[in-house]
Amino acid sequence: MSSSLTPAPSASRSSSLNRQILALAVPAFGALVAEPLFVLGDTAIVGHLGTEPLAGLTLGATVIQTVVGIMVFLSYSTTPAVARAFGAGNLQRAFTAGRNGLWVALGLGVVLAIVGWFIAEPVLRAMGAFGTTAEYGVAYLRPSLLGLPGMLLVLAAVGVLRGLQDTKTPLYVAGVGAALNLGLSWLLVYPLGIGVAGSAVATAFIQWCMGLTMGAMVVRGMRAHSVSLLPDLRGSLSVFRVGGWLMLRTLTMRIALLSTVFVVTHQGATNLAAYQLTMTFFNFLAFALDSLAIAAQALLGKEMGARDLSTTAGRGAVRYLKNRLVKWSLWFGAVTGLLCPIVGFWGGWIFTADPQVQHLFALAMLVVAVGQPIAAYVFILDGVLIGAQDVRYLALASVFTLAFYAPLLVIVYFSMTDSVWAFLGIWTAYAGGYMGARALTLGVRARQDVWIK
């Protein structure tokens, strides 16, 4: 359907949408920033125990973060389902979808924790850990796994609250949780002398507290709208049907990142250090872009539930919201792009004293700056299509982009021997090639009508 048939929005409607986007995106950004503080706090506390304890924590935390990252579908599958029911005014259906997400999260968390407990040591050894480092890694990983059901409950509950257009509660809970984790971790590690395991116990306990707190909010809503607390097999399977495609999407993205690290590692320690700095800042900027994508999931799901999508007016309203979100994200991308060279050329000394690493970091940030609008476009359309529950296309598109990206990595790996050009090559391949392919595949889909259903 032509965009010319989209009704012209009034100034008041545009202003109202802008406020709704900000009201969801700003707290979502705060919550996204608060979550990494758990690992950062553990790192700061355990780091004073010595190099080997810190190395063990790094490996254990990597395993946990990888598992939780793959399980993020618990949020992304729940948000649009709840939001669409919320938009339609059917809160009973909204909380039913929320209940299904919570039970799946709890069940998966228990199973993964039990399996992980028994394979913790082999997994860490497969990652290259040995001797004392492996012992510290196991000491951190196993207690952390006890908190995995709580972590997954947090993901599902956050998805429900976002679907109900509430991103402030996850922000408050994450902020308080991060602060409490820091204090409890210090208490267990030092005064009580539990060491690395104490840091993991603290994080596991706080994650359970967060999951139960937000889960209780969902349960209260379920009771208020006469939704049974008992699990529903068909509803739980529907979470897996949507989540399976989202898991495939996440796995391909993880493979792309791990493959990138493999190529950079081949370039030497200096390039690897510069890559770590650049990717750390890139990920921080991604929080800002992802906060808009979260707003897109919640708002678009609600709009699609509230509108009659069989009519031109209903589809036009959804398309107008999509276009508004894209404009917001492109502006965000332009702003974050302007920050990149400033940080790259004048902020490198904050992170490293090595002049070579500073130089590579500055050059890479120029490439990242150019690619920020592309990344912004990718993030927002990802949120749009998740909000529309067009997850099968997202997964298949992710497989395609990985297949496109792999040859670019091979070219960089074999043909670029100069360290500077090789480093610029890897960032051009990632920020331009990989993100560009994602932008193309998602952009083509977003311009079609088939996802509005």
N, C-alpha and C positions, 0 to 999 in steps of 0.2 A: 504494500500500500504506500502510495506516495506520501512524503512528509508534508506536502502542500495541503493534505486533508487534515493535518493536525490542527485543532483549534488554537487560535491565537491566544496566548495566556495574558491575563490582566497583570498589571504591575503588583497588585496586592497578592495575587496568587504566587508570583515569582518570589516576592519578599517572604511569604509564608513558607515556601519550599526551602528557601535559603536558611531560614531559622531552624526548620526541622533537620536539615542536613547538618548544620553546625551543632545542634543540640544532641545529635547522635554521635557525630564524628569526634568532637573534642573530648568527651569522656572516654570514648573508645581508644583514642590515642593515648590518654593517660593510663588506661588499664594495660595496653600493649607494652608501654614503657615500664610499667611497674613489674610485670611478670619476670623479665630478665634479671631483676634485682635479687631474686631468690638465689640464682647461681652466682651472681656477682658478690652477694653477701657471704655465701659459703666460701667462695674463692678468697676473699679478703681475710676471712678468719683462719681458714686452713693454711693459707699461704705462709703464715707465721710459724707453722709447725715444721716447715722445711720443704725442700724441693720434691722429694719422693712422695710425701703425703699429697702435695698439690698436684703432682703428675697423676697419682691414683684418682684423686677427685675429678680431674679433667676427663679421664677416660670413662669413669662411672657416670659423670654428668652427661657426657656425649651420648652414651647408650640411652639414658632416660630421656634426654631431649629428642633423640631420634624417634623413639617409640611414641612419645607424646605428640611430636610433629606429624607422624603418620596418622595418629588417631584424631587429628584436628577435624576430621569429617563429622565428629560428634557435635561440634558447634555448627559447622557449615550445612549439615543436613537438617538440623533442628530449626535453625533460625528462619529459613524461608517457609517451612511448613507451619510453624507457629504464626509467623507474620501474615501469611495468607488467610488463615482462619481468623486471626485478630482483625484484619481488614474487612472480612465478611461479617464481623460482629458475632462470630460463633466462638465464644470463649471456651465452651466445653470441648470443642474439637481442638482448640489451641492447646489446652492443658492435657488433653489426651495425647497429642503429639509430643508434648514435653515429657509426660510420664514414660512413653516408649523410649525416648532418648536417654532418660536417666537410668532405666533398667538395663539398656544395652551397655551404657557406660560402666555401670557397676559390675555387670557380668564379665565384660571384656577385661576390666581392671583386675578382677580377682584371678581370672585365668592367666593373664599375662604376668601377674606378680608371682604366681606359683611356678609357672614354667621358667620365668626369669631367674628365680631363686636357685634352681637346679643347674641352669646353664650359664650362670653369671661368670664363673671362672673360665670356662672354655671360650666364651665370647670375648672376654678381655684379653685372653692369650692370643686369640685370633687377630686382635687389633694390635698386637705387638708388645703387650705388657708381659713382663717377666720379673722374677725376684720380688724384692720389696715393693716395687711399684704395683705389681699385680696384687699383692696382698692388701695394700691400701685401697686399690681399686675395688676389690671384692668387699672390703670393709665399708666402703661408701655405697656401692651399688645395691647390696642386699637390703639394708635398711631403707634405702630410697624406694625400692620396689614395694615395700609395705605401704607406701603412700600413693602408689600408682592408681588404685581404685579411687582415692580421693581426688587425684589430679584429673582423672577422666570424668568424674562427677562434676568437677568445676567446668570442664569444657562443655558438657551437655547442658548444665544449668545456665551457663553464660549464653549459650545458643537460645535457650527458652526466653531469657530476659531480653535479649536483643530482639527477638521476634515480637515481644510485647512492647517494643520501642523504648526499652530501659537499658541504657548503657552506663548510667551513673552508678547503679548498685555494684556491678562488677568492678568499677574503678575504686569505690570505697573499700570493698572487700579485699581487692588485690593490694591496695595501698597499706591497709592495716595489717594484712597478712605478711607483706614484705618487711614491715617494721618489727612485728613480733618475731618473725623468723630470725632476724638479725640478733635480737636480744637472747632468744632461747638457744640459738646456735652457739653464741659466745659462752653462755652459761654451761652448756653441756661439754663443750670442747675444752675449756680452760679450768674454771673452778671445780667442776665435777670430774675433769680429766678423762673423758671418754674418747677424746681424739677425733679422728676423721669420721668415725661412725656416729659420734654425737651430732655433727653437723647434718648428716643424712637423717637421723632420727628427728631432729628439729624440723627440717623441711617436710618430712613425711607427715608429722603430727599437724603442722600448720595447714598443709594441703587438705588433710582430712577435715580440719575445722572449717576451711573455706568451702569445701564441697558440701558438707552437711549444712552449713549456714544458708548457702544459696539453694540447696536442694529443699530445705525446709520452707523457703519462700514459695517454691514451685508447688510443694505438697499442700501448703495453705490455700493456694489458688485452686488446686484440684478439688479439695474438700468444699470450697466455696461454690464450685460449679458442678458438684455431684459426679466427679470423675473417680472411678475406682482406683485404689492404690495398687491393685494386683496387676502383674505384668500381662500383656496381651501378645500372644505368639505372632499373630498376623501383623500387628503394629510394629513389633520388634523387627520382624523380617523386612518390613518396608524401610526401616532405618538402614538395614544392611544393603538393600537394593540401591538406595541412593548413595549410601556411604561407600559402597564398593567402587563405584565410578570415581568418587572424590578421592578415595585412597589411591587409585591408579594415577590420577592427576598428581597427587602429592608425591608418589613414588618416582614418577618421571622427573619431577622438579628436583628431588633429592639426588637422583642419579646425575642430572646435569651439573649440579653443584659439586658433587664428589668427583666427577670426571674433570671438572675445571681445576679442582685442587690437585688432582693427580698430575695434570699437565704442568701446573705452576711449580709443583714440587720438583719436577724434572729440571726446571730452570735454575734451581739453586736456592740457598737459604736467604739471600738478599731479596730476590723476587718474591719468595714465599712470605717473608716478613712484610713487604710492601703490599702484597695481596691481602694479608690479614688486616692491615690497617684500612685499606680501601674497602674491603668487603664489610668490615665493622661499621664504617660510616654509611655505606650503601644500605645496610640493613636498618640502621637508625632512620634514614630517610624513608625506608620502606614502611616503617611504622606509621608515618604521617600519611602515606598513600593508602596503606591498608585500613586506616581508620575510616577513610572515605568509602573504601570497598565494603566495610562492615555496615556503614550507613546505607549503602546501596542495597545490600542484602535485605536489611530490615524494611527500608522504605518501599523498595520495589515489590517485595512480597506482600506488604500491606496494601499497596495500590492495586495489585493484581487481584487480591481478594475482595477489595471494595468495589471494583469496577465490573461492568458487564462487558466481557472481552469479545462478545459476539457482535458488538456495535462499533461503528467507526469512532464514536466519541470515547468509548471506553479504551479502545486500543490507542487512540490518539493521546489520551491522558497518560498512559503508561509510557508511550514513546517520548512525550514531553519531559517526563521525570527522568528518563534515561539520558536524554540530551542535556538536561540541566546538570545531572551528576557528572557527565563527561566534561562539560565546561568547567565545573568546579575542579575536577581532577587535573585538567590540563593547566589551569592556573596554578594549582599546587605544584605541578611538575616544573613549571617555569620558575617559580620561587625557589624550590629546592635545587634546581639546576644552577641558579645564580649563587647559591651558597657553596657549591662544590669547589670552584677555583679559589674562592676566598680561603676556605679551610685547607685546600691542597697546597697553596703557595705560602700561606702565612701561619698555618697551624700545625704543620708536620712536626716541628720541634717539641710540641706538647707530648707526642706519642713516642718519639724515638730521637736519639742523639746521632744516629748514623746518617751522614749526609747523602749516601747513595740511596738509602731507603726513603729519605725525605724527597729526593729528586724523583724517584719512581712514583711515589705517592702523589706528588703534585701533577705529574703527567697523566696518571691514571684518572685523577679527579677531573681533568679536562674532558676525557672521554665519557666519564660518568655524567658530567654536566650536560653534554650534548644529548645523552640518552635518557635524561630524566623525564622529558615529556612523553617519550615512548613508554617508559616504565609506568608513568602515571596512567596513560591510556590503557595499558595492559591490566593494571590493578583494578581500575574501576570497571572495566568490562568483565573481568573475572567475577567481581562482586555482583554485577548486573545479572550475569548468566546463572550464578549460584542462586541469587534471589528468585530468578525465574524457574529454578530447578531443572535447568537444561544441562544436567551433569554428564550425561552420556557424551554430548558433543565436547564438553570441556575435557574429558578424559582422552577422547580420541585425538583432539587437537593437540593435547600435551604430548602424546606419543609421536605425532607428526613433527612437532617442533624439536623434540629430542633427536629424531632421525635426521632432521635438517642440521642440527647443531653439532652432532658427532663428527661429520667430515671436517667442519671448521676447526675443531679441536685437533684432529689428526694433522691438518695442514700446519697449524701452529707448532705442534709437537715435533714434526719432522723437518719443516722447511725454515724455521726461524732459529738461527744460532746466536745472533747478537742478543744479549740479555735485555737491553732496553726495548728493542723492536719486538722481541718475543713477548715481553710483558705488555706492551701496548697492543700487541696482536691478540692476547688472551682477553683483554678487556674490550677490545673492539668486537671480538667474536661474541662475547657474552652480552654486553650492553647494546650492541648493534644487531648482531646476527640472531642470537637466541631471543632477545626481547622483541626484535623486529618481526621475527617469525610468529611469535605469540600475538603481537599486535595485529598482524595481517589476518591470522586465522580467527581471532576473536572479533575483530572489526567487521569481517565479512558476515559473520553470524549475527552480530548485533544489529546490522542494517536490514536484516531479513525480518519477516513477520512471524516465522515459524516458532520462535521462542515465546511469543506472547500467546499463552494458551492456558 
